[in-house]
Amino acid sequence: MRWNGLWALAAAAALAGCEGSTDDGTNARGDAAPGADAAPGDDAATDAGPTPDMGGEPEDPGALIAVRMDSQVGVLLDEVPESMRERVATAILAKPAAFWEARARRQVEATTYRLSYRNFFYDDKGQLPLPPAEQWRFTVGAPSRGMVDGHDLVLVDYAFESTLLTDVASVTTSEEALGTVGGMWEEPFSLPVDPELVLERTGYACMDEADFPPNSVDSENALQFYDQDCEGGPTDCHLTEPIPTHDCVTTVRGTIGVAETTMQFERLAWDAALADMVRVGAPTIDGAELEVIGAGLENNRLIYRYFPADSCAIAEGCIGGPGWRRLLQFDASVKNLGKRPVHIGDVSEESLAAQHNMFEFSACHEHNHFSHYGAFSYGNGDQQLGSKKAFCLESVTRYGNNEFSPLTHPYGCHFQGVQAGWGDDYIAGLDCQWVDVTPVDTSAGPVTAPLTFHLNPDGFLCEGNPVLDGEDLTFEPTDFRTEAGAVVDRIVCEQTPGYDANNVGTLDVTVPPDGSYVTTECKRGQLGERRNCGFTEARDQVDCPPGQPVRLRCSTPGGAAPQVLRVCDHSAALGTGIACTYLESLTTVTADAAGVDVEFTCPAMRDPMEPGGAYSLFTTPVFAEDAAAPVTCAPR
């Protein structure tokens, strides 16, 4: 999630957007950000609706853009033992078209970062987002065995198609080549031919962590950070140690294989019938109106994470204390149903929002926090767990596909707001995007309780029309105080009656006695030892000398399919093995009847409650469709 504002931005600003502002108000190339001088009340900033056509007939109410990409997607076989690879390949070749369409959809998701933040990649272009996902269409070919960049895969060619429907003015601001009917633009992409396990296979080489909190990327959300332009070494892309030494494309080519392709955009003549077919979310509200996307809560998962006493997560109240914690992560997504942006604007130290204490600087995270965006909770009544979370309000995903939803916007973490038809996604995996469910008592069995996301609980976001003083937002005092005791003011707003009726999302979620998403069923055809699904706990606790080498010889019974053995930490405080991911494991190996040597370091003492000296073992078949078999280990 990133950071960047104006209440009613005009066709020249809210529709056209900016070039991608940075901390100093310039874009990624150092140019002044368009729209930065506009202000609420400006004549040029009073309407977010359609404007006269710049490319078709003057009376055209909107613009249509055909989107297409021809590519190749596959399943990597390199990590499957040679003894079983032919058998696994045969099984994958028999997969139905729905399997390949789902995998193609995953590969297309890897284009969204570059398109949604396209204004940061060019000095003369704006965002060019894909249509909403429900408008994506795929045609897949027949699978075949093949090689890409020296890698063994089962491959399928596919075609992706969709249609953008938007206002007219923002098209030229997004891409000048699309300003006239028949105009075309091709956006180049170098994509992983197998879109699964990209983080596990390439590390952070392709993960653009700029402006995100540390620890934001995981195996499940990695495609949303995929940036083919990331270079090796200490660049803006990378925060997580160790810093990758090679660029993204070189790394993908060496570990997975690259699908070189282009996303093609073509401006179409206005066609009312086609517009009716592809229209999504046409607004009926003149002002701003936020709605919680309930489906976001369905993307939830359990993880374990260790926090030292000086962790920012403790300082921010995201967890109940130091040590191993069990966290319920989920997506918190909202969309703007109105015709106007939900606007905050500039949040710098000199801004009105900062002067009225809507934002506080976090010395730990070293950026501003807006603490009245939403509240998360799990449970009921006295058993409810949760807290309010600090957010950056920005436009991340274009959920609307209609004449009132521009392609471009000026919003990010330094100039904050949600454009009409766009949404803000706080994705599972981001730091503090969770409820700490460590205290949930599962001693008697699984616990099912409501997971709830309450948007704008204190009315700080204007869902309607703001009350202006000339060009400026106005503020009113509240009962909230900063840590220093100063009054926190709220934007004065004529809220739309019933604005909060769609501000709560809830979903019953079951928390089992132990395990994480690593012990849940594989649902996307993941295979091999790097995957983070399908594992079961084989040994909860095995003692060892803290900080000392452990050497084992591990094998499966004769005739059994090869099994993955993952060695994880063990928590004395929680009394459970930590169902760890590939990147967090002490080691992960593939065992068969011939046996494999295993070596790792016994966990050392972390704190008085976690003395170390124990590990846990988890196993799964290399190929998820094979039968599970025991893995026996003995010291060597």
Phi, psi and omega per residue, in radians:
M1 nan 2.348 -3.055
R2 -1.892 -3.131 -3.121
W3 -2.165 2.443 2.867
N4 -3.010 nan nan
G5 nan 3.023 1.835
L6 -2.785 2.479 -3.079
W7 -1.022 -1.369 -3.082
A8 -1.788 1.661 -3.125
L9 -1.486 2.405 -3.016
A10 -1.451 -3.082 3.062
A11 -0.980 -0.583 -3.115
A12 -1.338 -0.321 -3.099
A13 -2.181 -1.094 -3.086
A14 -1.138 -0.690 3.098
L15 -1.350 -0.824 -3.070
A16 -1.313 -0.596 3.127
G17 1.427 -3.032 3.125
C18 -2.024 3.058 -3.082
E19 -1.502 0.081 3.126
G20 1.834 1.440 -3.041
S21 -1.357 2.610 3.107
T22 -1.976 -2.982 -3.071
D23 -0.974 -0.566 -3.074
D24 -1.697 0.264 3.109
G25 1.446 0.114 3.097
T26 -1.838 2.906 3.101
N27 -1.459 -3.050 -3.042
A28 -1.085 -0.350 -3.139
R29 -1.758 0.036 3.104
G30 1.672 0.051 3.135
D31 -1.433 2.727 3.065
A32 -1.115 2.421 -3.091
A33 -1.359 2.102 3.094
P34 -0.971 2.440 -3.137
G35 1.567 -0.148 -3.066
A36 -1.183 -0.436 -3.125
D37 -1.622 -0.152 3.118
A38 -1.264 2.766 -3.121
A39 -2.571 2.750 3.090
P40 -0.972 2.292 3.140
G41 1.742 -0.288 3.083
D42 -1.018 2.496 3.079
D43 -1.022 -0.590 -3.110
A44 -1.405 0.012 -3.046
A45 -2.306 0.775 -3.038
T46 -2.003 -0.113 -3.059
D47 -2.540 2.336 3.100
A48 -1.883 0.322 -3.117
G49 -1.613 -3.080 -3.095
P50 -1.070 2.642 3.110
T51 -2.201 2.940 -3.104
P52 -0.945 2.563 -3.077
D53 -1.114 2.463 3.092
M54 -1.931 -0.009 -3.072
G55 -2.447 -0.465 -3.132
G56 -1.960 -2.551 3.090
E57 -1.285 2.542 -3.087
P58 -0.984 -0.500 -3.074
E59 -1.511 -0.035 3.140
D60 -1.019 2.205 -3.114
P61 -1.398 -0.181 -3.112
G62 -2.875 -2.998 -3.127
A63 -2.299 2.502 3.120
L64 -2.061 2.372 -3.140
I65 -2.341 2.119 3.075
A66 -1.379 2.418 -3.125
V67 -2.158 2.331 -3.117
R68 -2.617 2.531 3.012
M69 -2.545 2.232 3.017
D70 -1.787 2.212 -3.067
S71 -2.621 -3.063 -3.134
Q72 -2.342 2.332 -3.135
V73 -2.261 2.691 -3.074
G74 -2.709 -3.118 3.027
V75 -2.042 2.088 -3.114
L76 -1.281 2.285 -3.129
L77 -1.863 -0.073 -3.053
D78 -0.949 -0.608 -3.025
E79 -1.553 0.019 3.082
V80 -1.576 2.244 3.134
P81 -0.931 2.485 -3.118
E82 -0.968 -0.583 -3.083
S83 -1.101 -0.355 -3.086
M84 -2.205 0.027 -3.005
R85 -1.109 -0.718 -3.125
E86 -1.090 -0.707 3.139
R87 -1.146 -0.739 3.124
V88 -1.154 -0.744 3.125
A89 -1.040 -0.722 3.126
T90 -1.074 -0.724 3.127
A91 -1.144 -0.672 -3.137
I92 -1.252 -0.639 3.082
L93 -1.053 -0.429 -3.116
A94 -1.546 0.010 -3.117
K95 -1.129 2.546 -3.127
P96 -1.289 2.957 -3.130
A97 -1.031 -0.575 -3.128
A98 -1.068 -0.622 3.096
F99 -1.084 -0.801 -3.099
W100 -1.250 -0.604 3.076
E101 -1.103 -0.732 3.114
A102 -1.089 -0.682 3.129
R103 -1.234 -0.674 3.066
A104 -1.088 -0.689 3.111
R105 -1.052 -0.702 3.105
R106 -1.092 -0.704 3.132
Q107 -1.153 -0.704 3.103
V108 -1.090 -0.605 3.101
E109 -1.011 -0.502 3.141
A110 -1.216 -0.171 3.090
T111 -1.551 -0.240 -2.933
T112 -1.231 -0.569 3.140
Y113 -1.073 -0.876 -3.099
R114 -1.108 -0.670 -3.092
L115 -1.314 -0.709 -3.121
S116 -1.270 -0.506 3.101
Y117 -1.957 0.547 -3.037
R118 -1.074 -0.510 3.132
N119 -1.108 -0.300 3.085
F120 -1.509 -0.262 -3.093
F121 -1.667 -0.308 -3.135
Y122 -2.286 2.645 3.109
D123 -1.612 -0.018 -3.093
D124 -2.374 0.395 -3.093
K125 -2.377 2.765 3.090
G126 -1.913 -2.969 3.083
Q127 -1.117 2.615 3.087
L128 -2.457 1.221 -3.018
P129 -1.256 2.698 3.014
L130 -1.229 2.790 2.999
P131 -1.081 2.873 3.094
P132 -0.953 2.581 -3.009
A133 -1.020 -0.513 -3.135
E134 -1.223 -0.180 3.106
Q135 -1.716 0.047 3.131
W136 -1.343 2.422 3.120
R137 -2.255 2.442 -3.078
F138 -2.250 2.480 2.956
T139 -2.173 2.062 -3.065
V140 -1.917 2.570 3.111
G141 -1.589 -2.883 3.133
A142 -1.519 2.406 -3.140
P143 -1.257 2.652 3.092
S144 -2.648 2.776 3.088
R145 -1.468 2.407 -3.122
G146 -2.841 3.080 3.140
M147 -2.065 2.414 3.016
V148 -2.326 2.100 -3.131
D149 0.917 0.620 3.113
G150 1.448 0.129 -3.109
H151 -1.854 2.483 -3.100
D152 -1.526 2.125 -3.090
L153 -2.485 2.774 2.799
V154 -1.690 2.197 -2.931
L155 -2.124 2.643 3.033
V156 -2.437 2.327 2.964
D157 -1.457 2.505 3.115
Y158 -2.552 2.800 3.031
A159 -2.096 2.300 3.072
F160 -1.904 2.341 3.136
E161 -2.450 2.588 3.038
S162 -2.895 3.131 -3.106
T163 -2.448 2.197 3.048
L164 -1.503 2.368 2.982
L165 -2.137 2.169 -3.064
T166 -2.635 -3.097 3.007
D167 -1.283 2.999 -3.069
V168 -1.465 -0.729 -2.974
A169 -1.136 -0.664 -3.033
S170 -1.287 -0.255 -3.113
V171 -1.091 -0.858 -3.109
T172 -1.177 -0.620 3.098
T173 -1.149 -0.642 3.102
S174 -1.199 -0.903 -3.084
E175 -2.674 1.918 -3.080
E176 -1.021 -0.554 -3.120
A177 -1.111 -0.347 -3.132
L178 -1.679 0.177 -3.066
G179 -1.223 -0.304 3.123
T180 -2.192 2.678 3.103
V181 -1.037 2.314 -3.078
G182 1.619 -0.217 3.113
G183 -1.145 2.561 -3.078
M184 -2.349 2.654 3.011
W185 -2.483 2.421 3.072
E186 -2.049 2.080 3.111
E187 -1.684 2.081 -3.059
P188 -1.380 2.520 3.106
F189 -2.412 2.473 2.981
S190 -2.071 1.759 -2.960
L191 -1.916 2.647 3.037
P192 -1.167 2.199 -3.072
V193 -1.122 -0.539 2.944
D194 -1.896 1.975 -3.044
P195 -1.440 0.003 3.100
E196 -1.517 2.612 2.996
L197 1.019 0.582 -3.116
V198 -1.109 -0.740 3.131
L199 -1.141 -0.733 -3.120
E200 -1.170 -0.533 -3.079
R201 -1.595 -0.509 -3.039
T202 -2.095 -0.006 -3.071
G203 1.110 -2.487 -3.094
Y204 -1.679 0.257 -3.079
A205 -1.009 -0.578 -3.092
C206 -1.921 0.130 -3.076
M207 -1.645 2.013 3.122
D208 -1.572 1.781 -3.071
E209 -1.657 0.043 -3.076
A210 -0.992 2.295 3.097
D211 1.214 0.119 3.048
F212 -1.795 2.676 3.050
P213 -1.124 2.669 3.043
P214 -1.017 2.730 3.097
N215 1.145 0.508 -3.089
S216 -1.528 -0.442 -3.026
V217 -1.623 2.348 2.987
D218 -2.441 -3.123 -3.037
S219 -1.114 -0.444 -3.059
E220 -1.535 -0.446 -3.085
N221 -1.963 0.131 -2.998
A222 -1.010 -0.634 -3.098
L223 -1.108 -0.423 3.132
Q224 -1.350 -0.126 3.076
F225 -1.945 0.056 -2.992
Y226 -1.186 2.110 -3.134
D227 -2.343 1.844 -3.082
Q228 -1.144 -0.296 -3.116
D229 -1.532 -0.020 3.123
C230 -1.082 2.292 3.107
E231 -1.773 2.858 3.080
G232 -1.337 2.819 3.122
G233 1.546 -3.064 -3.096
P234 -1.309 1.609 3.129
T235 -2.122 3.097 3.125
D236 -1.115 -0.375 -3.115
C237 -1.138 -0.619 -2.808
H238 -1.960 2.323 3.034
L239 -2.090 -0.586 -2.963
T240 -1.471 2.305 3.070
E241 -1.469 2.565 -0.083
P242 -1.333 2.493 -3.127
I243 -1.165 2.288 3.124
P244 -1.020 2.512 -3.132
T245 -1.690 -0.312 -3.131
H246 -2.019 2.720 3.122
D247 -1.240 2.923 -3.048
C248 -1.044 -0.969 -3.001
V249 -1.103 -0.715 3.098
T250 -1.063 -0.720 -3.126
T251 -1.180 -0.762 3.121
V252 -1.130 -0.713 3.140
R253 -1.086 -0.624 -3.095
G254 -1.444 -0.296 -3.047
T255 -2.045 -0.477 -3.045
I256 -2.241 -0.846 -2.956
G257 1.980 2.459 -3.039
V258 -1.873 2.350 2.962
A259 -1.735 1.874 3.110
E260 -1.517 2.154 -3.068
T261 -2.694 -3.139 3.055
T262 -2.394 2.513 2.969
M263 -1.599 2.094 -3.049
Q264 -1.756 2.289 3.111
F265 -2.089 2.285 3.136
E266 -2.344 2.182 3.111
R267 -1.264 2.194 -3.128
L268 -1.770 2.714 2.976
A269 -1.145 2.607 -3.120
W270 -1.083 2.299 -3.126
D271 -2.432 1.838 -3.053
A272 -1.060 -0.643 -3.132
A273 -1.164 -0.756 3.101
L274 -1.130 -0.714 3.108
A275 -1.020 -0.722 3.117
D276 -1.108 -0.588 -3.110
M277 -1.251 -0.598 -3.010
V278 -1.844 -0.030 -3.092
R279 -1.173 2.335 3.097
V280 -2.304 2.174 2.963
G281 1.209 0.695 3.092
A282 -1.042 2.195 -3.026
P283 -1.285 2.613 3.042
T284 -2.072 0.032 -3.085
I285 -1.965 2.235 -3.095
D286 -1.237 -0.610 -3.127
G287 -1.531 -2.732 3.089
A288 -1.614 2.598 -3.119
E289 -2.718 1.955 3.138
L290 -1.649 2.527 3.099
E291 -2.362 2.365 3.039
V292 -1.245 2.339 3.065
I293 -1.561 1.761 -3.045
G294 -1.037 -0.541 -3.123
A295 -1.101 -0.383 3.121
G296 -1.066 -0.619 -3.138
L297 -1.138 -0.437 3.139
E298 -1.182 -0.391 3.064
N299 -1.520 1.303 -3.121
N300 -2.136 2.687 -3.130
R301 -2.774 2.632 3.105
L302 -1.658 2.446 3.044
I303 -2.397 2.830 2.932
Y304 -1.939 2.449 3.061
R305 -2.577 2.448 3.095
Y306 -1.654 2.349 -3.135
F307 -2.139 2.128 3.010
P308 -1.233 2.908 -3.054
A309 -1.104 -0.425 -3.121
D310 -1.680 0.287 -3.111
S311 -1.133 2.469 3.052
C312 -1.077 -0.532 -3.138
A313 -1.081 -0.557 3.076
I314 -1.287 -0.786 3.136
A315 -1.045 -0.586 -3.114
E316 -1.538 -0.015 3.128
G317 1.282 0.429 -3.100
C318 -1.450 -0.343 -3.135
I319 -2.374 2.858 -3.066
G320 -1.440 -0.142 -3.136
G321 2.895 3.108 -3.131
P322 -1.332 3.010 3.103
G323 1.742 -2.919 3.082
W324 -1.251 2.252 3.108
R325 -2.194 2.578 3.056
R326 -1.812 2.136 -2.976
L327 -2.099 2.413 3.051
L328 -1.772 1.822 3.132
Q329 -1.571 2.701 3.120
F330 -2.908 2.855 3.043
D331 -1.433 2.345 2.960
A332 -1.992 1.739 -3.034
S333 -2.097 2.453 3.089
V334 -2.353 2.778 3.052
K335 -2.397 2.656 -3.134
N336 -1.649 1.944 -3.098
L337 -1.499 -0.166 -3.036
G338 -1.528 -3.124 3.138
K339 -1.569 -0.181 -3.096
R340 -2.122 2.736 3.118
P341 -1.182 2.619 2.840
V342 -1.458 1.989 -2.873
H343 -2.058 2.346 2.920
I344 -2.052 -0.886 3.077
G345 1.697 -2.611 -3.087
D346 -1.097 2.346 3.129
V347 -2.129 0.331 3.099
S348 -1.172 2.983 -3.069
E349 -1.024 -0.525 -3.100
E350 -1.546 -0.087 -3.024
S351 -1.282 2.813 3.073
L352 -1.083 -0.706 -3.122
A353 -1.061 -0.714 3.130
A354 -1.249 -0.720 3.137
Q355 -1.098 -0.490 3.105
H356 -1.646 0.208 2.988
N357 1.150 0.366 3.037
M358 -1.174 -0.460 -3.125
F359 -2.120 2.453 3.070
E360 -2.172 2.468 3.125
F361 -1.392 2.246 3.081
S362 -1.629 1.954 3.134
A363 -1.136 -0.489 -3.116
C364 -1.311 -0.889 -3.132
H365 -1.466 -0.238 3.108
E366 1.048 0.723 2.945
H367 -2.758 2.962 -3.124
N368 -1.283 2.631 3.058
H369 -2.129 2.431 2.996
F370 -1.935 1.859 -2.908
S371 -1.635 0.156 -3.079
H372 -2.101 0.414 3.125
Y373 -1.335 -0.819 -3.072
G374 -2.872 2.896 3.095
A375 -2.252 2.461 3.117
F376 -1.979 2.553 3.063
S377 -2.693 2.750 3.044
Y378 -2.406 2.206 3.115
G379 1.927 -3.002 -3.098
N380 -2.293 2.582 2.973
G381 0.921 -2.302 -3.100
D382 -1.160 -0.339 -3.123
Q383 -1.566 0.059 -3.060
Q384 -1.281 2.324 3.085
L385 -1.956 2.553 3.074
G386 2.682 -3.128 3.138
S387 -2.903 2.895 2.997
K388 -1.370 2.560 -3.083
K389 -2.078 2.649 3.132
A390 -1.625 2.325 -3.050
F391 -2.310 2.784 2.829
C392 -1.788 2.191 -3.129
L393 -1.603 2.008 -3.119
E394 -2.576 2.961 3.116
S395 -1.667 1.980 -3.040
V396 -1.933 -0.799 -3.037
T397 -2.224 2.366 3.084
R398 -1.551 1.739 -3.123
Y399 -1.464 -0.477 3.103
G400 -1.480 2.682 3.023
N401 -2.439 1.387 -3.028
N402 -2.737 3.048 -3.027
E403 -1.198 -0.237 -3.127
F404 -1.791 0.042 -3.108
S405 -1.915 1.756 -3.100
P406 -1.165 2.780 3.037
L407 -1.349 -0.425 -3.001
T408 -2.099 2.872 3.118
H409 -2.854 2.855 3.134
P410 -1.766 0.162 -2.900
Y411 -1.624 2.417 3.044
G412 -2.774 -2.768 -3.021
C413 -1.416 -0.162 3.091
H414 -1.828 -0.272 -3.131
F415 -2.456 1.659 -2.772
Q416 -1.749 2.537 3.082
G417 2.880 3.006 3.109
V418 -2.161 2.025 -3.123
Q419 -1.115 2.700 3.074
A420 -0.998 2.257 3.121
G421 1.433 -0.116 3.121
W422 -1.738 3.007 3.105
G423 -2.447 2.865 3.085
D424 -1.937 2.143 -3.116
D425 -1.952 2.041 2.991
Y426 -1.802 1.698 -2.889
I427 -1.429 2.623 3.054
A428 -0.992 2.313 -3.099
G429 2.023 -0.474 3.098
L430 -1.165 2.611 -3.133
D431 -1.022 2.294 3.130
C432 1.273 0.090 3.086
Q433 -1.524 1.247 -3.064
W434 -2.924 2.970 2.849
V435 -2.010 2.316 3.112
D436 -1.349 1.835 -3.099
V437 -1.755 0.274 3.097
T438 -0.926 -0.693 -3.110
P439 -1.298 -0.146 -3.102
V440 -1.100 2.191 -3.090
D441 -1.455 1.844 3.125
T442 -1.912 0.318 -3.103
S443 -1.087 -0.476 3.142
A444 -1.674 0.007 -3.139
G445 2.299 -3.109 -3.127
P446 -1.014 2.597 3.127
V447 -2.064 2.206 3.073
T448 -1.913 2.213 -3.100
A449 -2.661 2.851 -3.125
P450 -1.325 2.302 2.936
L451 -1.654 2.195 -2.999
T452 -2.242 2.366 3.003
F453 -2.064 2.046 -3.139
H454 -1.919 1.897 -3.122
L455 -1.424 2.469 3.008
N456 0.863 0.869 -3.018
P457 -1.164 -0.394 -3.064
D458 -1.916 0.156 3.071
G459 1.211 0.468 3.141
F460 -1.381 -0.425 3.088
L461 -1.572 2.369 -3.104
C462 -1.480 1.802 3.078
E463 -1.775 1.374 -3.064
G464 2.804 -2.110 3.130
N465 -2.323 2.277 -3.121
P466 -1.324 2.688 3.024
V467 -1.597 2.071 -3.025
L468 -1.802 2.667 2.952
D469 -1.954 1.575 -3.010
G470 1.186 -1.938 -3.126
E471 -1.734 -0.050 -2.984
D472 -1.868 2.574 2.941
L473 -1.121 2.634 3.043
T474 -1.965 2.797 -3.032
F475 -2.318 2.726 3.085
E476 -2.334 2.590 -3.105
P477 -1.275 2.698 3.068
T478 -2.233 -3.139 3.089
D479 -1.475 -0.047 -3.127
F480 -1.390 2.603 3.139
R481 -2.277 2.634 3.020
T482 -1.315 3.033 3.088
E483 -1.053 -0.497 3.125
A484 -1.495 -0.040 3.094
G485 1.667 0.053 -3.136
A486 -1.347 2.619 3.131
V487 -1.202 2.374 3.059
V488 -1.706 2.128 -3.137
D489 -1.664 2.763 -3.102
R490 -2.140 2.583 3.080
I491 -1.086 2.279 3.061
V492 -1.316 2.215 -2.997
C493 -2.508 2.450 2.934
E494 -1.524 1.469 -3.078
Q495 -1.117 2.437 3.076
T496 -1.092 2.290 3.125
P497 -0.914 2.290 -3.135
G498 1.309 0.304 -3.082
Y499 -1.001 -0.520 -3.047
D500 -1.592 0.096 -3.114
A501 -1.157 -0.444 -3.131
N502 -1.984 0.460 -3.069
N503 -1.725 0.125 3.139
V504 -2.225 2.270 3.013
G505 -2.082 2.437 -3.140
T506 -2.511 2.588 -3.109
L507 -2.669 2.300 3.058
D508 -1.251 2.222 -3.110
V509 -2.248 2.379 -3.134
T510 -1.712 2.239 3.052
V511 -1.822 1.970 3.129
P512 -1.325 2.964 -3.117
P513 -1.064 -0.597 3.127
D514 -2.674 -3.118 -3.141
G515 1.635 2.974 3.129
S516 -2.436 -2.920 3.089
Y517 -1.143 -0.287 3.090
V518 -1.151 -0.454 -3.118
T519 -1.737 0.199 3.065
T520 -1.628 2.909 -3.088
E521 -1.129 2.474 3.013
C522 -1.307 2.245 -3.050
K523 -2.081 -0.058 -3.064
R524 -2.135 0.306 3.127
G525 1.346 0.387 3.089
Q526 -1.141 2.539 3.102
L527 -2.582 2.877 3.098
G528 1.608 3.069 -3.012
E529 -1.370 -0.230 -3.120
R530 -1.503 -0.179 -3.039
R531 -1.268 2.780 -3.102
N532 -2.125 0.982 3.102
C533 -2.815 2.772 3.019
G534 1.422 0.081 -3.121
F535 -1.452 2.650 2.984
T536 -2.220 2.645 -3.134
E537 -1.372 2.139 3.130
A538 -1.658 -0.697 3.087
R539 -2.396 2.129 -3.103
D540 -1.268 -0.719 -3.073
Q541 -2.566 2.149 3.032
V542 -2.178 2.122 -3.081
D543 -1.356 2.623 3.136
C544 -2.779 2.814 3.140
P545 -1.281 2.093 -3.063
P546 -0.932 2.293 3.072
G547 1.334 0.040 -3.085
Q548 -1.806 2.732 3.104
P549 -1.133 2.510 3.033
V550 -2.078 2.228 -3.128
R551 -2.175 2.159 -3.092
L552 -2.264 2.781 2.943
R553 -2.107 2.109 -3.015
C554 -2.153 2.493 -3.110
S555 -2.656 2.894 3.071
T556 -1.883 2.892 3.056
P557 -1.133 2.700 3.074
G558 -1.039 2.379 3.131
G559 1.525 -0.187 3.126
A560 -1.386 2.634 3.050
A561 -1.196 2.587 3.107
P562 -0.955 2.488 -3.097
Q563 -2.123 2.592 3.019
V564 -1.570 2.323 3.053
L565 -1.999 2.121 3.123
R566 -2.024 2.252 3.118
V567 -1.786 2.159 -3.066
C568 -2.172 2.942 3.076
D569 -1.227 2.941 3.040
H570 -2.281 2.379 3.138
S571 -1.757 2.056 3.066
A572 -1.222 -0.637 -3.105
A573 -1.168 -0.702 -3.136
L574 -1.548 -0.299 -3.129
G575 1.176 0.671 -3.107
T576 -2.632 2.717 2.964
G577 -1.257 2.532 -3.140
I578 -1.565 1.900 3.119
A579 -1.216 1.645 -2.926
C580 -1.679 2.793 3.062
T581 -1.448 2.981 3.131
Y582 -0.996 -0.815 -3.073
L583 -1.259 -0.368 -3.125
E584 -1.693 -0.096 -3.041
S585 -1.270 2.729 3.014
L586 -1.208 -0.631 2.954
T587 -2.970 2.742 3.058
T588 -2.399 2.257 -3.101
V589 -2.396 2.903 3.024
T590 -1.871 2.200 -3.112
A591 -1.963 2.509 3.034
D592 -2.394 -2.959 -3.074
A593 -1.152 -0.460 3.133
A594 -1.280 -0.361 3.115
G595 1.604 2.743 -3.140
V596 -2.492 2.468 3.065
D597 -1.400 2.365 -3.120
V598 -2.189 2.308 3.123
E599 -2.473 2.348 3.109
F600 -2.772 3.026 3.125
T601 -1.731 2.247 3.110
C602 -1.060 2.352 -3.121
P603 -0.947 2.316 3.100
A604 -1.525 2.994 3.097
M605 -1.114 2.289 3.082
R606 -1.719 -0.718 -3.136
D607 -2.856 3.035 -3.099
P608 -0.998 -0.495 3.128
M609 -1.467 -0.313 -3.132
E610 -2.172 1.448 -3.047
P611 -1.306 -0.107 -3.088
G612 1.311 -2.836 3.096
G613 1.374 0.400 3.091
A614 -2.762 2.604 3.063
Y615 -2.408 2.950 3.113
S616 -2.233 2.744 -3.097
L617 -2.112 2.382 3.099
F618 -2.247 2.526 -3.104
T619 -2.366 2.767 3.046
T620 -2.852 2.656 3.042
P621 -1.108 2.540 3.067
V622 -0.994 -0.773 3.078
F623 -1.831 2.060 -2.981
A624 -1.021 -0.382 -3.119
E625 -1.464 -0.112 3.071
D626 -1.421 2.867 3.108
A627 -1.337 2.506 3.047
A628 -1.229 2.607 3.118
A629 -2.495 2.640 3.134
P630 -1.210 2.593 3.030
V631 -2.018 2.097 -3.112
T632 -1.786 2.285 -3.118
C633 -2.141 2.479 3.088
A634 -2.386 2.584 3.111
P635 -1.074 2.618 3.064
R636 -2.351 nan nan
